[in-house]
């Protein structure tokens, strides 16, 4: 309801100062909504009520929708959000995978302020890894072993969005385990962070199409 009211307010005659206030209200609302979603995700995981429902789908439209959903956040944080196109189809639960990638993108945008964020896939055999790279503030080496723990916060006062509660990566790890994926992270303080979701299998249909193209090639 608040979101609808904000949208209606945007279409009135506002001064630049008033529009800035509306932007700040919208950002605060987005933060609260994100927190509630994280708590709901954790609650569902704790209850054991989440069961993966794999489907075959093409990754590129999936990525394009997520990039579109994060355009405003990227704009607010002066982030150049880029997608590397892919033709790969995978077999996975699209809802759970969307939650994982969204959490990775959200972190990359928040902590990569003023830099570039890149999302794409890397194929190895019959599986792919989804990778999100940022040029942000990075994470200290001693924090990396605990970074996927619930409520663990590696960032300190003065960092961008240091008030985060530390649930995003924990949700990614738990959903990845539930989906039989693996997740890993590399980071250097002051240089950026790379996170990978691996062991996502390419769909059988995509493999057969690739084989057919190879066989038809002159």
Buried (B, 14 or more C-beta within 10 A) or exposed (E): EEEEEBEEBEEEEEEEEEEEEBBEBBEEBBBEEBEEBBEEBBEEBEEEEBEBEBEBBBBBEBBEEBBEEBEBBBEBBEBEBEBEEBEBBBBBBBEBBBBBBBBBBBBBBBBBBEBBBBBBBEEEEEBBBBBBBBBBBBBBEEBBEEBBEBEBBBBEEEBBBEEBBBBBBBBBBBBBEBBEBBBBBEBEEEEBBBBBBBBBBBBEEBBEEBEEEEEEEE
